[in-house]
Amino acid sequence: MSFWADKIAADAQGPQIVNDSKTPSGRVHVGSLRGVVIHDTIYRALKQAGKPVKFIYGVDDYDALDTVPRYLDRAQFERYLGWPLCNVPSPDDTAPGDRASDYAKYFMGEFLDVFEYLGVRPEIYYLRDLYRSGKLNPAIDRFLKNAHLVREAYKEVSKADRPSNWYPFQVICEHCGKIATTQVTDYQDGKVFYTCDPNATDYTQGCGHSGWVSPFDGNGKLPWKVEWVAKWELLGVTIELAGKDHSQKGGSRDVANAISRKVLGQQPPFHSPYEFILVNGTKMSSSKGIGSSAREIADLLPPQLLRFLMLRTPPRTAINFAPNYESITRVFRDYDNLIDKYRRETIANGGQPPALSEDWMSLFYAQLDGEIQPYQPFELSTAISLLQVPHLDVEKEVADRATEPMTDYDWQVARERIAAAQKWLNDYADDEEKLVLYLDSIPDRANTLSPEQTNYVEALLKALAAVESWDGETLQTALFATTRELDLKMPVAFSAIYLAFLNKERGPKAGPLLSYLDRQLVLDRLQAVLDLNRTPV
Ligand SMILES: [Zn+2]
């Protein structure tokens, strides 16, 4: 068995060109990063295998604006519906010198910043350049001349019946500037005849203009399934995976494959579908207006963690992700555990890192520079708790918790964790997930303990007064031992602790929680809660 990307690399023969693409129609969702990281990892795997490879990424900016995203001013952009994205003005309102030249560059720029953050560095190309420079002219001519074969491919594969005067081309209307509304019905002497049809789409109206125009040098585009094939041929693409939505039987990838074989007589690139990233909708659009764009998630997760999130699940399995306490702390914990295992094996091998077997590949490809650099793990959940304890010097707590002296890199990672924890608390945490510690007053609900919980508090007072060291693990052990001693169910026992300090029945791991607090404060509080519940009302 080998890691999925290494398997693709091992099977590849000859020089490879890995391609992926994106339509910059608005803020890019985090789900679009899955394809980016998958293709980047295949590219890295090929390099790792010593095979010649290039990674290219296309910006489909000749596609039409088909909706005005909710975060833009509808009145301002409505008139551009149906226009090629590269011809729509930028929504950017910064000074003209810094402003993106157009809508496509603006949103793509935001996405490319995330590429850079993730260490993904493909050669970027823009469809506007391929069209306007004339590089796609030969393909356009060929597909227009073989329109009947394109129609056949659509019909055979997707059962879509195109009329006999349908041609695979969309002109940019000379009168109204829209590309989504035009229909080409003839091709003669290097010119197409088109009509800007008022009823061509349901989101915008064509102007009714018609006439003959050259289809070359940027005057229009191929429909995207045909354009896909034209790109493969022009750029020599050998590997391109597609999301599940495009990979259904009879779906767009099947149509493109059929067009490639039928019109060009060429085998399509290697393909394998990948699944979606499912995002918990309610949590992703919190009241603070923080959403699920690639940019926003990149602001939350360090780059290796974001890559790891995409890589630890095989491409054919859906990723469930929501930036809630549970998902976020789990990604960090899984990553830290793997790093720690790597570190321990390296030490056990006398300083020699373990051989790169399948077990390590998701960690290896999560790195930005292809080198796994171990560190002393520092749990995100601990950082989240520490940040919420009033009057606490978080960095001092980190240093106190380290089992070995902290190196510069240990500090770098710890500070990254603290920053991520702070960001999560500020922008994503629900009130339920936040820790409100009652340090100066006894919570209202602390007097509602059952008799067995009251007995637990009494036993705990003795146990905690006797522990030799006030650290999370020792305290956790003492809490468990006391639970067993009284033969109590754990949730029942622990909710007594949470009621005494948090005014609620659940909370984070109780041992570490108490360890953040002053010992005397804990003992005094438990005594007070005991008195409160023993006093007859
Ligand atoms: Zn028009």
Residues whose N, C-alpha, C, O or C-beta is under 5 A from the ligand:
A	BS01	ZN	C173 H175 C176 C196 G206 C207 G208 H209
